[in-house]
Amino acid sequence: MGLTKDFFIMLSENQALNEAAKKYGLSLGANKVVAGVDIPSTITAIKDLNSKGITATVDNLGEFVFSKEEATKAKEEIIAMIKALDNSGVKAHMSIKLTQIGLDVDKEFCYENVREILMAAHQHGHMHINLDTEDYKHTVQTFEILDRLKGEFKNIGTVIQAYLFRATDDIEKYRDVRLRLVKGAYKETPDVAYQNKEDIDENFIKLIEQRLLSARTMTSIATHDDKIIEHAKKFINQHNLNKDLIEFQMLYGFRTELQEEIAKQGYQFCVYVPFGQDWYGYFMRRLAERPQNLQLVTKSIFTPEVNKNIAVGAGAVAAVSALAVIATKLRK
Ligand SMILES: Cc1cc2nc3c(=O)[nH]c(=O)nc-3n(C[C@H](O)[C@H](O)[C@H](O)COP(=O)(O)OP(=O)(O)OC[C@H]3O[C@@H](n4cnc5c(N)ncnc54)[C@H](O)[C@@H]3O)c2cc1C
């Protein structure tokens, strides 16, 4: 894992910068990858996606939740969004992170919150609720809560991270559960996860094939990687798989032309739409994934000439430049 990735993951975990960022609207270029700060602006963005034949999975941004009050507030915001999505008639469902609704506060309290969200979603158009996976410790706890709820609710699903060694077994275990397959966005240790890109990519392809041949329900292939998307399309066609049970997913604001092209080719396409004030950690993880994404930051701050130099120096130098910018901007 390169310096840049480690560096931005470290920044994403910095609570002081996270708190500071909340005071600002969507700054540092985050407006390009976060749909809005409130429900109306997010629904407008989803309507635009729907008009292009693309559905949405909506994420109420929020991190560092350590009290029941904060977790309850987040749960209420999620339920408010579920109701608004249903009332507006848009094609969308929700993705939630369990740390936001109390996983670090009290596991039983978190379980009750997930249950309440699932009930609300069920009452509002049987809306699907995806449990996003986070770092390893929380991912394991997320699966434990999924295991307790999947018998009672059919509108629940989760995410399999291809960097984890356990992913093959999880795919087998969750054949009846709607799954999103991803490479994995967190920094994990070598005892639980592949460390280099080649191994992760190879395992991702293996898992996509395993899942597509064994799934009894919907599968979402979530990646911006052309090679993997092309491989998956070829595999779907070679095996004549039912395209109603497969979709591609990408993040809001990334590769928008490719998103529309894939949807036009007759594949289902769903965009992950984050919204809310708490954009900082999400944005830092996107910078961690791809140094080129730093251009989102620099374009919002620097002159074109400085931008060109930062783009050329993407990597460690750009990371350090960005830190300086982020820290000074947010501390002002
Ligand atoms: C919808 C969605 C939901 C996710 N949910 C989770 C989750 O719950 N848990 C979790 O841990 N992770 C999640 N992730 C993040 C995921 O794990 C990866 O960290 C992230 O998607 C980056 O990996 P990648 O597959 O897109 O390809 P990368 O390995 O980042 O990129 C591979 C190649 O794709 C091309 N490429 C990538 N991005 C671009 C771009 N913007 N423009 C042009 N070319 C590009 C480049 O050629 C690049 O070399 C999610 C991702 C998506 C898309």
Ligand as a Chemical Component Dictionary entry (heavy atoms), coordinates in Angstrom:
data_LIG
# 
_chem_comp.id                   LIG 
_chem_comp.type                 NON-POLYMER 
_chem_comp.pdbx_formal_charge   0 
_chem_comp.three_letter_code    LIG 
# 
loop_
_chem_comp_atom.comp_id 
_chem_comp_atom.atom_id 
_chem_comp_atom.alt_atom_id 
_chem_comp_atom.type_symbol 
_chem_comp_atom.charge 
_chem_comp_atom.model_Cartn_x 
_chem_comp_atom.model_Cartn_y 
_chem_comp_atom.model_Cartn_z 
_chem_comp_atom.pdbx_ordinal 
LIG C1  C1  C 0 -20.940 1.716  -5.232  1  
LIG C2  C2  C 0 -19.779 1.441  -4.339  2  
LIG C3  C3  C 0 -20.001 1.057  -3.036  3  
LIG C4  C4  C 0 -18.921 0.737  -2.191  4  
LIG N1  N1  N 0 -19.144 0.281  -0.926  5  
LIG C5  C5  C 0 -18.099 -0.118 -0.159  6  
LIG C6  C6  C 0 -18.287 -0.716 1.122   7  
LIG O1  O1  O 0 -19.397 -0.898 1.602   8  
LIG N2  N2  N 0 -17.180 -1.108 1.817   9  
LIG C7  C7  C 0 -15.910 -0.925 1.325   10 
LIG O2  O2  O 0 -14.945 -1.313 1.999   11 
LIG N3  N3  N 0 -15.715 -0.341 0.133   12 
LIG C8  C8  C 0 -16.760 0.078  -0.615  13 
LIG N4  N4  N 0 -16.530 0.663  -1.835  14 
LIG C9  C9  C 0 -15.157 1.081  -2.203  15 
LIG C10 C10 C 0 -14.384 -0.039 -2.866  16 
LIG O3  O3  O 0 -14.063 -1.031 -1.922  17 
LIG C11 C11 C 0 -13.097 0.477  -3.523  18 
LIG O4  O4  O 0 -12.273 1.028  -2.510  19 
LIG C12 C12 C 0 -13.317 1.537  -4.578  20 
LIG O5  O5  O 0 -14.410 1.235  -5.391  21 
LIG C13 C13 C 0 -12.049 1.662  -5.467  22 
LIG O6  O6  O 0 -11.809 0.501  -6.182  23 
LIG P1  P1  P 0 -12.270 0.293  -7.704  24 
LIG O7  O7  O 0 -12.806 -1.080 -7.807  25 
LIG O8  O8  O 0 -13.245 1.341  -8.100  26 
LIG O9  O9  O 0 -10.986 0.385  -8.583  27 
LIG P2  P2  P 0 -9.515  1.004  -8.335  28 
LIG O10 O10 O 0 -8.632  -0.113 -7.896  29 
LIG O11 O11 O 0 -9.599  2.240  -7.512  30 
LIG O12 O12 O 0 -9.145  1.425  -9.798  31 
LIG C14 C14 C 0 -8.808  0.460  -10.778 32 
LIG C15 C15 C 0 -8.645  1.131  -12.132 33 
LIG O13 O13 O 0 -9.927  1.642  -12.561 34 
LIG C16 C16 C 0 -9.731  2.869  -13.278 35 
LIG N5  N5  N 0 -10.385 3.974  -12.542 36 
LIG C17 C17 C 0 -10.755 3.955  -11.258 37 
LIG N6  N6  N 0 -11.347 5.120  -10.916 38 
LIG C18 C18 C 0 -11.327 5.890  -12.015 39 
LIG C19 C19 C 0 -11.795 7.200  -12.302 40 
LIG N7  N7  N 0 -12.383 7.975  -11.374 41 
LIG N8  N8  N 0 -11.619 7.677  -13.545 42 
LIG C20 C20 C 0 -11.022 6.930  -14.509 43 
LIG N9  N9  N 0 -10.558 5.673  -14.281 44 
LIG C21 C21 C 0 -10.717 5.155  -13.066 45 
LIG C22 C22 C 0 -8.234  3.091  -13.342 46 
LIG O14 O14 O 0 -7.762  2.483  -14.517 47 
LIG C23 C23 C 0 -7.721  2.324  -12.130 48 
LIG O15 O15 O 0 -6.376  1.938  -12.229 49 
LIG C24 C24 C 0 -17.598 0.923  -2.687  50 
LIG C25 C25 C 0 -17.391 1.297  -4.012  51 
LIG C26 C26 C 0 -18.452 1.549  -4.833  52 
LIG C27 C27 C 0 -18.184 1.924  -6.270  53 
# 
loop_
_chem_comp_bond.comp_id 
_chem_comp_bond.atom_id_1 
_chem_comp_bond.atom_id_2 
_chem_comp_bond.value_order 
_chem_comp_bond.pdbx_ordinal 
LIG C1  C2  SING 1  
LIG C2  C3  SING 2  
LIG C2  C26 DOUB 3  
LIG C3  C4  DOUB 4  
LIG C4  N1  SING 5  
LIG C4  C24 SING 6  
LIG N1  C5  DOUB 7  
LIG C5  C6  SING 8  
LIG C5  C8  SING 9  
LIG C6  O1  DOUB 10 
LIG C6  N2  SING 11 
LIG N2  C7  SING 12 
LIG C7  O2  DOUB 13 
LIG C7  N3  SING 14 
LIG N3  C8  DOUB 15 
LIG C8  N4  SING 16 
LIG N4  C9  SING 17 
LIG N4  C24 SING 18 
LIG C9  C10 SING 19 
LIG C10 O3  SING 20 
LIG C10 C11 SING 21 
LIG C11 O4  SING 22 
LIG C11 C12 SING 23 
LIG C12 O5  SING 24 
LIG C12 C13 SING 25 
LIG C13 O6  SING 26 
LIG O6  P1  SING 27 
LIG P1  O7  DOUB 28 
LIG P1  O8  SING 29 
LIG P1  O9  SING 30 
LIG O9  P2  SING 31 
LIG P2  O10 DOUB 32 
LIG P2  O11 SING 33 
LIG P2  O12 SING 34 
LIG O12 C14 SING 35 
LIG C14 C15 SING 36 
LIG C15 O13 SING 37 
LIG C15 C23 SING 38 
LIG O13 C16 SING 39 
LIG C16 N5  SING 40 
LIG C16 C22 SING 41 
LIG N5  C17 SING 42 
LIG N5  C21 SING 43 
LIG C17 N6  DOUB 44 
LIG N6  C18 SING 45 
LIG C18 C19 SING 46 
LIG C18 C21 DOUB 47 
LIG C19 N7  SING 48 
LIG C19 N8  DOUB 49 
LIG N8  C20 SING 50 
LIG C20 N9  DOUB 51 
LIG N9  C21 SING 52 
LIG C22 O14 SING 53 
LIG C22 C23 SING 54 
LIG C23 O15 SING 55 
LIG C24 C25 DOUB 56 
LIG C25 C26 SING 57 
LIG C26 C27 SING 58 
# 
